[in-house]
Amino acid sequence: MNSRANSSRERILGTAEAMILEHGFAGTTIEDIIDKAAITKGGFFYHFEGKLALAKALVERYIEQDDAMFLELSERADALSEDPLQRLLIFLNLLTETVAGMTSVHPGCLVAAFTYETQQFNDEIRDMMQQGMLGWRAMLQERLEETLAIYTPVIEVSPSALADMFSSTLEGGILLARIYDDNEALMEQVQAYRTHLRLLFGDIRPPAVQES
């Protein structure tokens, strides 16, 4: 695919994602996307056979982008510490910094948005969404298991449930950010998850009581 065609395809995907996050998949037509992206109908169908093909490409693109971001932040965290708990805490701080650097309110999670309209999609797209979530779980679970190999939590914990808590915290934070029109809400939720890990693994200790 030449650069011009690739640019046109990316413009369609970017426009479609923004419109779907705003109006929903069912509430966004191909004609809406064509008009907003300023392309011809033939230009759209050159890249996508129809709306389901577009949805598949959007899910692939979204998961790839998030995977790349998580990998970059993880590698940066790993370069700053050899301790698995500290690496995890640094990763969450770097994620908070990434959100802080956004110039607008987080637009939303495409996978979460599609989840509310699963009846609109085929099994292939639904499976892609599930595999994307399982991939994010595996990424966090691996780091949590490394931490559990060294640190004893103050209460018994399931690594997979704690990893899923990362995803639910992010999704809830994104929802709050959109409701409040302020990314600070998302940043606070990421930091709340970070504090939970610190408490769980004994990284926060009560202040010493001074003798009278």
Secondary structure, DSSP 4 states (H G I P E B T S, - for coil): --HHHHHHHHHHHHHHHHHHHHH-STT--HHHHHHHHT--HHHHHHH-SSHHHHHHHHHHHHHHHHHHHHHHHHHHHHTT-S-HHHHHHHHHHHHHHHHHT-SS-----HHHHHHTTGGGS-HHHHHHHHHHHHHHHHHHHHHHHHHHTTPPPSS---HHHHHHHHHHHHHHHHHHHHHHT-THHHHHHHHHHHHHHHHHTT-S-PPPPPP-
